[in-house]
Amino acid sequence: MCAGTTKVCTDACCSDADCASPAVCRRTYVEGHNLFACAVPPGGTTGNDTACSLGSDCTSGLCAVNGSGFGECKPHGCGKTSCLAKTPPSSGYGTCAYLQTSGAPEFLGTCLHNAENPQGSPGSGVVGTPCDPTKTFTSDCKTSFCDAVTKLCTDVCCVDADCAPYPGTKCRPASNPHFLTCQ
């Protein structure tokens, strides 16, 4: 892929470990799309869970705007497991939601605290169990993600390895084309 205004070759990523130093995994504009790719660290200096106005304010490149219109820097995530593993472990990121980026049709995996989850509080259903996708303030799923078409609990992902906690599943495009989910 060819990234940014400088037109350098890059690759998609899930974490900084996927990139050769000094590049980091961050929100990047590549060939007309917003996605997470290996790129030079952004100029932003605002860390996670601090106020922001634009993605360029954040070291992650991702400024998530809440329902009150205030932005907060958040890390990229590839499912509940990757968000729980964010450092420090006390960060409290308990869920991954796909949020739409401003000015683009893409949705990017974003780690959120359970209370910030747009799908509601986590339930008890494991991946593959039936769920009700119409619930607004609560979820039937531990991952807080219920597929609207299959009506089964699932988790968002970036690569097959993100689905390892769910035996027999692989990371595939969901019925909603904006997501990759463990199926």
Secondary structure, DSSP 4 states (H G I P E B T S, - for coil): -EETTTTEE--B-SSGGGS-TT-EEEEEEETTEEEEEEESPPS--B-TTSEESSGGGBSSS-EEE-TTS-EEE--B-SSHHHHHTPSSGGG-EEEEEEEEPTTSS-EEEEEEEGGG-TT-B--SBPTTSB--TT-SSB-SBTTS-B-TTT-BB--B-SSGGGGTTSTT--EEE-SSTT-EEE-
